[in-house]
Amino acid sequence: MVDLAPRSAVQADVSAPPSLRRYYVLALLTIIYALNFLDRTIFNVLIEPIKKEFALSDTTMGLIAGFGFVLFYSLLGIPIARLADRISRRNIVAAALAFWSAMTLLCGLAQSVATLTLARIGVGIGESAGTPASQSLISDLFDKNDRPRALGIYAIGTYLGVFLGYFIGGWVNQHYGWRTAFFTAGLPGVALAGVLWLTVAEPRRSAPADQQVRDAWRPTLGFLISQKTFLIVLVGFCLTTYTNYATSAWIPPFLARVHHLSSVEIGTYAGTFKGLFGMAGTLAGGLVVARIGRRDDRWKLWAPAMTSGLAGPVFAVCLLTSDFTTMVAALALTSFLVGFHLGPIFAIAQTVARPNMRALASAIILLTATCFGQGLGPLGVGIINDLLAGSSGAYAVRYSLLSASLTTMLGALFFLWAAKTIRADIVRAAG
């Protein structure tokens, strides 16, 4: 395979100690993943001003926030991931980052619902290419036992992006308007794409080159589908992802409508108690599971099942309490518990797949879950909001979000089920 990295990037990569080099790549990809979620999340905190300017319903806002993003994200993600199993993943991530950042800038220039929706679709197209290639790259830098910790660190980008999206969206919108918020979110990614391309070289793949070329779509998909752990985890992850995206989209309107917070206050409280505590949970999940999973691979699913199941009743308390302090504390704990499973689940998708299938495995589990979670989560809550508006008014969002409390508990049951087959499937993938 031809490495298209600049000579300076290759030299810098070779001269650094291997452990330091791989953690530099991990840190850079984590920041890029954070920008991925920054560009998604900032739309959510801007739902109220966008809805007001274009006179839209909650159902329409749910469509733009959800299916407007995931439509092409899901359609293009798998073929791009299959390409990433063959060519430079570094180049794919750099190009994808530059593209979705440019599309975020265009969101701020939208003069109609149609142009805003098209720009959101563009963000989805760019982001579909970034994560599967990044996870495949990381999996070639870290072995089976270190992978939960590495992908747990990488998954911190989810909540770091949520944190930044809420803060930037809330503060910039308050002082400069929602369009400027999109400009602020999009600019850093264009610059960081150049940094990635200039300083990171494509690592050696775990699978032999002839095997990478030989494996075709049908046998690759056939193997992944035959892995029971992969299929069961996929269903569970779809359910927990519904929880993640439904709350990400509708917590800002919940804080505005039920607790009457301003844009700046929403950015502060949502960013701190959802973003930062989500990051803490994601980091804890990667570190804890990497340690206890060495003794028994089933703990890689038992632990995420426990935390995902507990998140359901805690989030119900967050929604139904009238006490502001209790609400904030429950939101923080929910974010910690929901974030815990991300790194371990990402690692499972990589570990029960063969090395030359990792980008595709990542794409299938991530894109399917995102299509379900981000497609149905914001839309489902938006539809229930409109249905309950006549009887509950602004408080409808409080009750519609209870659906997210249920889905995380259902996801936990699937994780427990998948734990029964994980050991056999890891052996089969290694063989």
N, C-alpha and C positions, 0 to 999 in steps of 0.2 A: 504494500500500500504506500502510496506517495504521501509524504508529510508536507503539507503546504504552509507550515509555520515559517515565519521569517527567521533568518539565521540568528538574529539577536535573541529571539525567543527561545530557540533550541539551546543556544549556548547558556542562557540564563537558567534554563530548566535543568541542564546537565550539571552545572557547576554547584547548584544548591544541594544540600544534603537531602536524601530521599524523603525522610520524615518531614522536614521543613517544607520541601517542595510540594508534597501532597496536601499539607495543611494550608499552604498558600492558595492552591487551586480550590480547595474546599471552601475557604473563606471568601474567595472571589465569586464562586458560584452561588454561595449563600446570599451574598449581597445582591447578585443578579436576580435570584429568586425573590428576594425582598422587593425589588423594583417591579417584578412580575405582579406581586400582590398589592403593591402601592398603586399601580396603574388600574387594577381591578377595584380596589376598595375605595379609592377616592370618589368614584361615581356614587357609591352608596351614601356617603356623608353629604353629597350634593343633591340627593333625591328631592328634598323639599324645595330648594330654589329653582331647580330645573323644572319640576312639576308646576310650580307657580308661573314661571316665564312662558311655558308652552301650553299651560292649561290642560294637563294630562290627568288621567285617573291612576289609582294605585295599580290596577291591573296592567296598564300600559307601561308604567315605570318598572313593574316586575318583569315584563317581557324584555325591555331594553337592558335591564340589569342582568337578566338571566339568559334567555334564549338568544337575544341579540348578540351576546358574547359567545355562547357555547356552540352555536350552529356550525360555523366553519372551524372553530377550535376542535371540535370532535371529528369532523369530516376529514380534515387534513392532518391531524395529529398522528394517526397510525401510519400512513404512508411515509410521512417525514421521519418518524421513528425508525421504520424499517430501513430508510436511507441512512440513518445515523448508525445502524449496525454495520455499515459498509464503508462510509467515507468519514472524513474528519468531523468529529462531534464538536470540537472547538470552533470550527468555522460556522457550523450550523447555529450554535448558541449565539455567537457574535452577530451574525446576520439577523437572527430572530429578534435579539434585544434592540438593535438599531431600528428595526421595522416597527415593533410594537410601541416603542417610545415615540416615534414619529406619528403614529396613529393617535396616541394619547394627546399629543400637541394639537392634532386636527379636531379632537373633541371640543377643545376650547374655541375653535373657529366656527363650530356648527351654527347655522342660522335657521335650521328647521329640525323637526323630529327625524325626518328621513336622513339628513346628513349626519346627525348625531348617531343614529343607529348604524349607518355605514361605517363611521369611524370606530364604533364599538366592535363591530364585526372585524375590522382591521386589527384592532388590539388582540382579539381572539385568535386570528390567523397567526400573528407573530408569536403569541405566547404558547401556541400549540406545539411549536418546534423546540422550545427551550428546555422544558423540564425533563422529558424522557432522555434526551441526549446528555443532559447534566448528570442525571442519576446513573446512567450507564457509565459515564466517565468516572464518577466517584467510585462505582463498584469495581472498577479495574485498579483503583488506587488503594482499596481497603479490602481485607479478607472477610470471610463469613462472620467471624466473631466480632470484628471491629466495625462491620457494616452498620449495625443498628445505631451505634454511637455516631458514626460519620453522617449517616442519613438523618439522624436525629438533629445534629447540628445544622445540616442543610435545611431541614424542615423548619428551623427557627425562622427562616426567611418568610414563611407564611405569616407569622404573627408580627415580625418586624415590619413587614409591608403593611399589615393591618394597622399597626401602631402609627406608622408614618402617614398612611393614607388618612386616618381619622384626624391626626394633628394638623397636617398640611391642609387637608380639605376644610376643617373647621376654622382654623385661624386665617388662612388666606381668603376663604370665602367671606368671612366676617368683615375683613378690611379692604379687599380688592375685588371681590366677586368670584363667582364659580368658574368663569372662563380662565382667569389667571391661575386658579388652583390647578387646572389641567396643564397649563404651560409649565408650572413649577414642578409637577410630577413627571412630565415627559423629558425635560432637558437632560437630567443626569444620565439617563440610559444611553443616549447617543454617545456621550463621552466614554462611558464605561465599556461600551462595545469595542472601542479602539484599544483600551487597556487590556482587555481579554485577548484580543487578536495578537497584540504585540508581545505579551509576557507569558503566555501559556502555550506549551506544545502538546500535541496529541499523545497521550500515553499508550504504551503497548497494550494490546487487548489480551484477555486471558485465553480466548479460543485461538487455535491455529488459523492462519490466513486461509488455508484451503477449505476448512470447515465453515468459515464465515461466508465464503462465496458459494459453497455447495448447498447450504440450507435454504430452501425455498419457502414461500408463504405457507403452502398447505401443510407440510410436515411440522413447521414451526408452530403454527396455530394449533395443529393437532396435538402436539406435545403439551402446550400450555393448557389446553382444554382438558386434557387427560389428568392434569395435576389437580386433585380435588381441593387441596388447600387453596390454590390460586382462585378457583371459581367461587368457593365459599367466602373467602376474604373479599373478593370483588363485590359480592352482594352486600356484605356487612359494611364495607367502605363506602358504597353508594349511600347507604342509610345514614352513616355518621357524617358524610359530606353534605347531605341535605341539611343537617343541623348546623354545620359550619357556615354554609352560604346563606341560609335563611336568617341566621342571627347577624351575620356580617352585613347583610343588606338592610335589615329592618330594626336593628338595635338603635341606630341614630334616629329614625322616626319615632320609635318607642320612647326614647328619652325626651324628644321634643314634644310629643303629644300627651304622654302620660305624666311625665315629670317636669314638663315646661322648661327645658333647658335651652339656652341660646346656642348658636352655632359654635362659638368658642368653647362653651361648657361641654357641648357634645364631643368636640374634638379632644378635650382634656380627659373627660371621664371615660369615654369609649376607648380612646387610645391607650390610656393607662390601665384600666381594669379589664379590658378585653385583649388589647395588644400585648402589654408587658407580661401579664399573667399567662397569656397563651404562649408566649415565648418561653417562660419558665417551665410550663408544663411540657412543652415540646422537648426542651433540653433535658428535663428530668426523665422523660420517657426514653430517650435515646441512651442516656447514661445508665439508668436502672436496668433496662432490658438487656443492654450489652453485658452487664455484670451477671444478673441472675439467669440469663439465657444460656450462659456457658455450661451451667449445671444440667439444664434440661431445656431443649428447644421449645417445648410447649409453653414455657413462661413468656416466650416472645409473642404469644397470643393471649395467654391467661391474664397477664397484667393489663394490656389494652382493654380487654373485656371488662375487667373490674372497674377501671376508671371511666370508661364510656357508659357503663350501666349506671354508675353513681351520678354522672352528670345530669341525667334526666330529671330526677326529683329536685336536685339543687337548682336547675334552671327554672323549674315550675315555681319554686319559692321566689326567685328573682322576678318573675313576671307578675305574680299575684300579690306580693306584699305591697302595702301602701307606705311602708317606712323606707325612706330614701337610703339610709345607712345599710339596712338589711339588703336592699336591692343591689347596691354597689358591691357589698361583700359577696353576695350570691353570684353576681355576674363575674367577679374575679375568680371565684372557685370554679364556676362552670368553665371558664376559659382555660384554666389550668387543667382540669380533668379532660376536656375535649381535645386539647392540644397534645396530651400525653401519648396518644396512639399513632400519631403521624409518622414519626421516624421508624418505629417497629414495623408498621404496615408497609411503608416504602421498602424496607429491608426484606420483608417476606417476599414481596413481588420479585425482587432481584435474586433471592436465594433459592427459590423453588423453580427458577428458570435457568437454563443452561447459559454459559457466558455469552455466546453469540446471539442470544435471544433477549438480552436484558433491556435494551432500549425499547423493543417491541412490547415486552412484558410490562415495563413501566408505562408505556403509552396506553396499553389496553386498560390497565387498572386505574390510571390517573384520569384518562380522558372519558372513560365510561362513567366513573364516579363524578367527575366534574359536570358531564352532560346531565346526569340525573340530579346531582346536588344543586349546581348553579342554575340549571335549566328549570327544575321544578321548585326549588326552595324559595327564591324571591317571587316567582310567579304564583306559587301556591298560597303563600302568605298574602300576597297582594289581592288575589281573588277572594280569599276569606275576609280580608279587610273590607272590600267593597260589599260583600254579602251581609256582613254584620254592621255596616255603617249606619243603617237605619235604626237598629236597636241599641247599639253600643257607642255610636259616634266615634270620636277620636280614640276611645279606649278599645276599639276593635282589635288593634294591633297586639294588645296584651293577650287576647285569647287565641288569635290566629297563630302566634308564635309557640303556643303549647304543642303544635304539631312537631316542632323541632325537639321538644323534650321527649316525645315518644320515639322518634326515629333513632336517637342515639342509644336508647335502651334496646331496641330491636337489633341494631348493629352489634351490640355487645353479645347477644345470643349467637349470632353467626360467628363471631370471633371464637367463642367457646367451642362451637361445633368444629371449626377449622383446626383447632388445637389437636383433635383426635388423629389427624392425618399428616401433620406437619413433619414428623420425624421420617416417615417413610418417603415423603415427597422430596425432602432435602437429599436423602441418599440417592434417589432416582435421578435427580437433577445433576448431582455430582458424577454419577456413573455415565 
